[in-house]
């Protein structure tokens, strides 16, 4: 599964796929092929040289360029748009050279006149069937070059204009809703302008022609970036479909200085002929194998006190919860918001990361000792990027926040955003959080981010203020990266009012994501299904809470959370003895199966976003065991229960499905089983290979 380099054509092959491009007669880097891997390199097509259409559209307009700059008589959505110091505003890229050190191929281009070098990087991930692309821009001259757009990649689909774009739309507490939009001529944009990827759009796409969960060709991708992103899905007037992905160029500006390259985030994409499920599993495996700091270790079952105590946190209240949690089998006790100086509600305290002396007269140490003595690890919530105007930090450094000096500083949740692009802010946060971690036995951090940017100003910025959008994220990565390096044992969770920062960039730093502030179990089924399109269960922290107490049985709520990394977040003081006993049993059961859920393969059998009766299956990597979850929410009584066809089993082996007898893997997959349920009933069935 190599890269076949040649003077003017490059073939990148993964285990099952191939991606091919080459130089056109005019010297443009043209896409040739993306799909199934073919037996021989000569099988991949070399497109005919275009001749143009009329004076309205020159030949270059028809070349599906890998990385088009704005230049010439071509009007394709460009990947690169620059202004040179003399005011020239196009970029004419000429191929210079390439280097290939499998699994990476770098192609270097230079502007025909100006000292701008552009290197396109390609890296194959053979076993994950993924191609990774990013770009380095270098100024080889002495005058600054202004960059107005610098995407990471353009992905060209096989010729045609009959594709559907599947993407996700959401809101706070209602993230990851799937949409399937037919692509028509023009550009469909999915983007964030909020400084985080946001709840509104996920940085993920899938393009297909009526693919389904297990069938159909899917070209899919994502961006490893935790800030503003843009996905432009373009269908040209000549039936060509292409997806660009990268930094959002809305309000983007970058002054490229000599000796200071701009490196774009990595775009990752893949192809499968086996539907959305296979696409998800490729991404899941990549996240676990390549991105996550602790991708091979299952997560501890945590308790988080947020929904139980809100800001009313002190040593006594937390210790009381910790005792019950430990009795139930919880392994990690997390104190959420409210523990730090002057934090009694959301209107004060952010920025002052030291324990509130009134609530914790013994520091955090007293509580941590109790938690550790109960046999649990201790975890803590922080929101480092934020500051309340009512805080010591803001009073000392009002200039540290993102703001325009002539505008009001709009507060949201009574807070402003620290300018993470500033090195002094980064250094301050590294110091204060490192101290917190050094002085306390903290095994887990929930890193929150609860408001999007407004008035995105950076007074006295060293360069173009619009660099803020990118430099903020670089600053965030630096602070978090430094802390993670100094404290490698800590498990980190990425939260942004729920799932507002769930991306392949943050998952190099965080092991988990807080998927949604909505912990109501039936909503969670839908949210979790969307999340699973690109992110694996090991990253999906899911608590059992009291939201739908009295409506949805506790068992059902546990089953929903057991589909990810199980946590508990209800007010345990109010749970009856029977509830605590049921919780303890579920926790015990989860401990037996969590390796299958967190490290295995996931199969979405019946969609919760499409029906009130849904099913989900996990299979261990060696196919020796599995788990089947089935849920019925509130649907008409006489609803016709669908057949459930298992997936991912070894067809030749015999498997027992708990309560349903034994059959071959082929039998369970072809003939399926029925799991009749009443409204708000759920089942967790263990699957075991017998022979
Ligand atoms: C955000 C998070 C919640 C909780 C609160 C605390 O809303 O998403 O889980 O941590 O902040 O203020």
Boltz pocket constraint, residues with backbone or C-beta under 6 A from the ligand:
constraints:
  - pocket:
      binder: B
      contacts: [[A, 306], [A, 336], [A, 337], [A, 381], [A, 448], [A, 450], [A, 495], [A, 496], [A, 497], [A, 498], [A, 514], [A, 516], [A, 517]]
      max_distance: 6.0
